[in-house]
Amino acid sequence: MPMSFIASEMSSGMIRGLGTVVVFVAFVGLALWVFNSKRNPEFAEARLLPFADEPKPDDATQEPETRSTRP
């Protein structure tokens, strides 16, 4: 079949439907990748990245000066 025949037969609804399928497959693939238990150590390290530039306290057992009074 020539490509011109295939292109002329595809309606805008078919193209939108195929686009929806592609996006859905990408979403499912991304969700499986994110919630894969093999990736847990990588994400555990990434969770701490916002705190990487904070200086570490001299004494790790010392409590911080400010604490929340909420239970």
N, C-alpha and C positions, 0 to 999 in steps of 0.2 A: 504494500500500500504506500503510495506517495504521501509525503508529509502534508501536502496541500489538502489532501482528502481528509486526513485526521484533524487538521486545524479547522477546516470548514465545518466539520461535524461537531466540534466542541462548542457548546454554548457557554454563556457567561455563568450560568448556574452550575455547569459541570466543572468549570475552572474554580469557582468558589468552593464547591464541594471538595475538590482535590486539595485546595489550600487548607480547608478545615481539617482534612485527614492528616495532612503533613504537620500542622500545628499540634494536633492532638497526639500524634505519635511522638513528637518532640517533647511535649509536656509529660507524657508517661515515661519516656526515657529519662528525662531530667529528674522526675520524682523518684524513680528507681535508683538513680545514681546518688541522689542526696540521702535517701533513707537506707542505703546499703550499709550493713554493719561493718564491712571491711574498711569503710572510709571514716569510721568513728575516731581513730587516733589523729587523723589529719584535721578533722573538724574540731576536736578537743584543743589542738594547738591553735587553730585559727580563732577559736572563741576568746583566747587570751590576748590576741593581738592589740586590742584597744588599750590594754594596760602595759604594753611592752615598754613604753617610754617613761613610765613612772618610776621614780627612784625607789629602790627596795629599802625597807626600814632596817636600821642597824640591828635591832633586836626583834626577831620574828615573834617572840612570845609576848611582847609588849602590846597592850591594847591601844587602839587609836584614841586620840584626844577627844574627838567629837564622835558621839554615838547618837543614834536615833532614840527618842524616848517612846516611840510607838511600839506596841507589843508585837 
